[in-house]
Amino acid sequence: MISRFGSLFLGAALLFSVFLPFTRGAWDWLDIKVFVFLNSFVKYDTFGTLVALLNSRLGDWISHLSFSAILWSSITNRKEALYSLISLFAIVILTQALVNKGLFMQGLHFERASPSLQTEHFINLAKTHPFPNNRTTSIHSFPADHATTVFLCAAWILIATRGRGWKIPVILALFFSSPRLFAGGHGISDIIAGAGGITLLLFPLLEKCQYVLKQIEKKVS
């Protein structure tokens, strides 16, 4: 498990890399290149349908239920598992409200156009597969909201299980955040530097929350 200092340092470095001129230019270039490459694969109907589905509101719920099921099955004590689920939901909601929306969108008024708005020719899954909330464009693409949610879920599970079976939550987090890259709603910087940076910065806090949660559960029981 990463040290607290390492987590804070790497998280801050990733977030600040989007604001510094040189590294931001590198991210801008990488965002477009990755999007153009990945978007070319959605021309295949079956794969395009799968990406569009996972990029929609239904896909969001599938990811939420998947992480909830993993967390629930990872904790044998049902009461502790329930407390852990409720706490995770609260942390995700607060992070989205205070950091993603509150700090970046309303506080800093930070605008970063998604790769789809910077590319003339691409396959727009919102038009070819009109699933509910299948968004492919955004002027506030940084940080990636959905990726922040799934990364926080994966981090919470890693802490709760002390890293046991770490591959499953990590792979799922990458899997469920990837449709935004294919669709163009987010660039890779929005996911790695944005969602990844936020999750790393909050990692020590997540550890502290789980420690406090266990102490409360012991007193209640």
HUCOR-V790587 format. One line per field, one symbol per residue. ss: DSSP state (a for helix, b for strand, c for the rest). phi: phi as a letter, one per 30 degrees, with the letter a starting at -180 (. if undefined). burial: b if it has 24 or more other ideal C-beta (glycine too) atoms within 12 Angstrom, else e. A space follows every 10 residues. Layout:
# HUCOR-V790587
ss->???
phi->???
burial->???
This chain:
# HUCOR-V790587
ss->cccaaaaaaa aaaaaacccc aaaaaaaaaa aaaaaaaaaa aaacaaaaaa aaaaccaaaa aaaaaaaaaa aaaacccaaa aaaaaaaaaa aaaaaaaaaa aaaaaaaccc cbccaaaacc ccccaaaacc cccccccccb ccccaaaaaa aaaaaaaaaa cccccaaaaa aaaaaaaaaa aaaccccaaa aaaaaaaaaa aaaaaaaaaa aaaaaaaaaa c
phi->.ddddddddd ddddddddcd eddddddedd eddddedddd ddddeddddd dddddcdddd dddddddddd ddddcddddd ddeddddded ddddddddcd dddddcddhd cbddeddcbd caddddcdbd dehddbbacb dcdddddddd dddddddddd chididdddd dddddddded dddjdbcddd dddddddddd ddeddddddd dddddddddd d
burial->eeeeeebeeb beebbebbee eeeeeebbeb bbebbbebbe bbeeeeebbb bbbbbbeebb eebbebbbeb bbebbeeeeb bebbbebbee bbebbbeebb eeebbeeeeb ebbbbbbebe ebbbbbeebe bebbbbbbeb bbbbbbbbbb bbbbbbbbbb beeeeeebbb ebbbbbbbbb bbbbbbbbbb bbbbbbbbbb bbbbbbbebb eebbeeeeee e
